[in-house]
Amino acid sequence: MQVDMDRIAGYMREVANARIRPRFESLEAHEISTKSGPSDLVTIADIEAEKDLTRILKDALPGSHVIGEEAVSEGTAHISALREEQDFVWVVDPVDGTNNFAAGKPVFGTIVALVYRGQTVAGWIYDIPGDRMGVAECGAGAAIGGAPCAPDRKPGAPLAEIKGFVSTKFVSKDLRAKVEEKLALFKQTGALFCCAHEYLALAGGKRQFSFYSRIKPWDHLAGVLLFGEAGGYSRKWDKSPYLPGDEEGGLINAANEGLWTEIEQIFLDIRR
């Protein structure tokens, strides 16, 4: 591949240090606005960091394209481009966990994925407050902070010992109530509202599964690659692989296929 993994990680740190860190716990009211609704926030840090990363990543890989979360929100970029099998497309979430960032909670990060002709070939997840970088390259493994990582497989472990992330924010009202009834089966299921931190926890063995109903590419492409390269198992709710252009259907990540099947049966059999 034509990309220097460390070089991209370095660019992400530089942009975070210039555009994001200085504004943590110091945002002014006029620097925070909303997009699709009152809980869908965007800050000046999101906007400026995405602009910087868009320019830098295009220069790093001449001829490549960039799809940023904020550009999609503004209508200047479109997820559908990921289904057109263009040569190289960067997918960027400048501040993942914007609500946490705006509220002064140190649970946010930057996510970058690189897609080549419909396949995610590289991913970077940067925990900005903790200065941890997760990196993955298709077929070459995954690392967090420079050290190889692996999920906590726990084959056959009872559900009462299993910890995961369950996000019901975007689940339909009827299904949400049924999913929430099942949460007591597990040891822990709280969501961090930051995919960057959740995928780092999954790949690093701190949690055994995650359950999502919204599957935007800037939230999940790099994380699914990181988790998969570490040895985890990810599939959409319909059991199909998660692909870059996917927008419909939920996603389950689990430390092994057996646990994935168990999670799917617990949460999704209730739809049938």
C-alpha positions in Angstrom: 0.0 0.0 0.0 1.2 3.5 -0.7 0.5 4.9 2.7 2.9 5.3 5.6 0.8 4.3 8.7 3.0 6.2 11.2 2.9 9.3 9.0 -0.9 9.5 9.0 -1.0 8.9 12.7 1.4 11.8 13.1 -0.8 14.1 11.1 -3.8 13.1 13.2 -1.9 14.0 16.4 -0.8 17.3 14.9 -4.3 18.3 13.9 -5.6 17.3 17.3 -3.0 19.4 19.1 -3.7 22.4 16.9 -7.5 22.3 16.5 -9.0 20.1 19.2 -7.0 19.9 22.4 -6.9 23.7 22.9 -10.7 23.9 22.8 -11.4 21.1 25.3 -13.1 22.6 28.3 -12.8 26.1 26.8 -15.5 26.2 24.1 -17.6 29.3 23.9 -21.3 29.1 23.4 -21.1 30.4 19.8 -18.6 27.7 19.0 -21.2 24.9 19.4 -24.1 24.4 17.1 -26.6 21.7 16.1 -27.1 19.7 12.9 -30.0 17.3 12.6 -31.4 17.9 16.1 -30.7 19.4 19.5 -28.6 16.4 20.6 -26.6 16.3 17.3 -23.8 18.8 18.1 -21.0 20.2 16.0 -18.2 22.4 17.3 -15.7 24.7 15.7 -13.1 22.0 16.5 -15.0 19.5 14.4 -15.1 21.9 11.5 -11.6 23.1 11.6 -10.0 19.7 12.2 -11.9 18.2 9.3 -10.8 20.9 7.0 -7.2 20.4 8.0 -7.4 16.6 7.7 -9.1 16.8 4.3 -6.3 18.9 2.9 -3.5 16.9 4.5 -4.9 13.5 3.5 -5.4 14.5 -0.1 -1.8 15.7 -0.2 -0.6 12.5 1.4 -2.2 10.3 -1.3 -2.5 12.3 -4.5 -5.7 11.5 -6.4 -7.5 10.3 -3.3 -10.9 11.6 -2.2 -12.1 12.5 1.3 -15.5 11.9 2.9 -15.8 13.7 6.2 -18.7 13.5 8.6 -19.2 17.3 8.6 -18.9 17.5 4.8 -21.7 14.9 4.5 -23.8 16.8 7.0 -23.3 20.0 4.8 -24.1 18.1 1.6 -20.7 18.6 0.0 -19.8 14.9 0.2 -21.8 11.7 0.0 -21.5 8.3 1.5 -22.7 6.8 -1.8 -19.2 7.5 -3.2 -18.0 4.5 -1.1 -20.1 2.2 -3.2 -18.6 3.4 -6.5 -15.4 1.6 -5.9 -13.2 4.6 -6.5 -9.5 4.0 -6.0 -8.7 5.6 -2.6 -11.2 7.3 -0.4 -10.5 8.6 3.1 -13.3 8.6 5.6 -12.9 11.1 8.5 -14.6 11.7 11.8 -12.6 14.7 13.1 -14.1 14.6 16.7 -15.9 11.4 17.5 -17.8 11.8 20.7 -18.6 15.5 20.1 -21.2 15.6 22.8 -18.7 14.4 25.3 -16.1 16.9 24.0 -18.6 19.8 24.3 -19.6 18.7 27.8 -16.0 18.5 29.0 -15.8 14.7 29.3 -12.5 13.3 28.2 -14.0 10.6 26.0 -13.5 11.6 22.4 -11.1 11.0 19.5 -10.4 11.2 15.9 -11.1 8.4 13.4 -9.7 7.9 9.9 -10.2 5.0 7.6 -8.8 4.4 4.1 -11.0 2.6 1.6 -9.7 1.1 -1.7 -12.2 0.0 -4.3 -14.9 -0.9 -1.8 -12.6 -2.4 0.9 -11.3 -0.9 4.1 -7.6 -1.3 3.9 -6.4 0.8 6.8 -7.7 2.5 9.9 -6.5 4.8 12.7 -8.3 5.6 15.9 -6.8 8.3 18.1 -7.9 8.7 21.8 -7.0 12.3 22.1 -7.2 12.8 25.9 -5.2 9.5 26.5 -2.8 10.0 23.6 -3.4 6.4 22.5 -3.3 5.5 18.8 -4.9 2.3 17.4 -3.8 1.4 13.9 -4.8 -1.5 11.6 -3.8 -2.4 8.1 -5.8 -5.1 6.2 -3.9 -8.4 6.5 -1.2 -6.9 8.7 -2.7 -7.0 12.2 -3.6 -4.3 14.7 -1.9 -2.4 17.4 -2.7 0.1 20.2 0.1 2.3 21.4 2.5 0.3 19.3 1.7 -3.0 20.9 -0.3 -5.8 19.3 -3.8 -6.1 20.6 -6.3 -8.9 21.0 -9.9 -9.2 22.1 -10.9 -10.9 25.3 -12.3 -14.1 23.8 -13.5 -15.9 27.0 -15.1 -18.9 25.1 -18.1 -20.2 26.9 -18.0 -17.5 29.7 -21.4 -17.0 31.4 -23.3 -13.9 30.3 -23.1 -12.6 33.9 -19.3 -12.2 33.3 -19.6 -10.5 29.9 -19.1 -6.8 29.4 -20.1 -4.9 26.3 -21.4 -1.6 24.9 -25.1 -1.4 23.9 -26.3 1.8 22.2 -30.0 2.1 21.9 -30.1 5.8 21.0 -31.1 5.1 17.4 -33.1 1.9 18.0 -36.8 2.0 17.1 -39.0 2.6 20.1 -40.5 -0.9 20.2 -37.2 -2.7 19.8 -35.4 -0.4 22.3 -37.7 -1.5 25.1 -37.1 -5.1 24.3 -33.4 -4.7 24.1 -33.2 -2.8 27.4 -35.0 -5.7 29.1 -32.1 -8.0 28.2 -29.3 -5.8 29.5 -29.6 -7.3 33.0 -28.2 -10.6 31.6 -24.8 -9.0 31.3 -22.2 -7.7 33.8 -21.9 -4.3 32.1 -23.5 -2.8 29.0 -23.1 1.0 29.3 -22.3 3.0 26.2 -19.5 5.6 26.0 -21.2 7.6 23.2 -17.8 7.5 21.4 -17.1 4.8 18.9 -13.4 5.6 19.0 -13.1 4.7 22.7 -15.5 1.7 22.4 -13.5 0.1 19.6 -10.2 0.6 21.4 -11.7 -1.1 24.4 -13.0 -4.0 22.3 -9.7 -4.5 20.4 -7.8 -4.2 23.7 -9.8 -6.8 25.5 -11.6 -4.5 27.9 -15.0 -5.4 26.6 -16.3 -8.5 24.8 -19.0 -7.1 22.5 -20.9 -4.1 21.1 -24.3 -3.6 19.6 -25.2 -0.7 17.3 -28.2 0.3 15.3 -26.6 3.2 13.4 -23.6 2.2 11.2 -22.2 5.4 9.6 -18.8 4.8 8.0 -16.9 7.4 9.9 -18.0 5.8 13.2 -17.3 2.1 12.3 -15.0 1.5 9.3 -11.7 1.9 11.2 -13.0 0.2 14.3 -14.3 -2.9 12.5 -11.0 -3.2 10.7 -9.0 -2.7 14.0 -11.2 -5.2 15.8 -11.1 -7.8 13.0 -7.4 -7.6 12.5 -7.0 -8.1 16.3 -9.1 -11.3 16.0 -12.6 -10.1 16.7 -15.8 -11.0 14.7 -18.1 -8.4 13.2 -21.3 -8.7 11.2 -24.4 -6.7 10.5 -27.7 -7.7 12.1 -28.6 -9.7 8.9 -25.3 -11.7 9.3 -23.7 -10.0 6.3 -20.2 -8.4 6.4 -20.1 -4.7 7.1 -18.9 -2.9 4.0 -17.8 0.8 3.5 -21.0 1.9 1.6 -23.4 0.3 4.1 -25.9 2.7 5.7 -28.8 0.4 6.6 -29.0 -2.3 9.3 -27.4 -2.6 12.6 -24.0 -4.0 13.6 -22.7 -6.5 16.3 -19.1 -6.9 17.2 -18.0 -9.8 19.4 -14.8 -11.4 20.6 -15.6 -14.6 18.8 -18.3 -16.0 16.4 -19.9 -18.0 19.2 -20.5 -15.0 21.3 -21.7 -13.0 18.3 -24.4 -15.7 17.7 -25.4 -15.6 21.3 -25.7 -11.8 21.3 -27.6 -11.8 18.0 -30.1 -14.3 19.5 -30.6 -12.4 22.7 -31.2 -9.0 21.1 -32.6 -9.8 17.7 -34.8 -12.9 18.1 -37.2 -10.6 19.9 -38.0 -9.0 16.5 -39.2 -12.2 15.0 
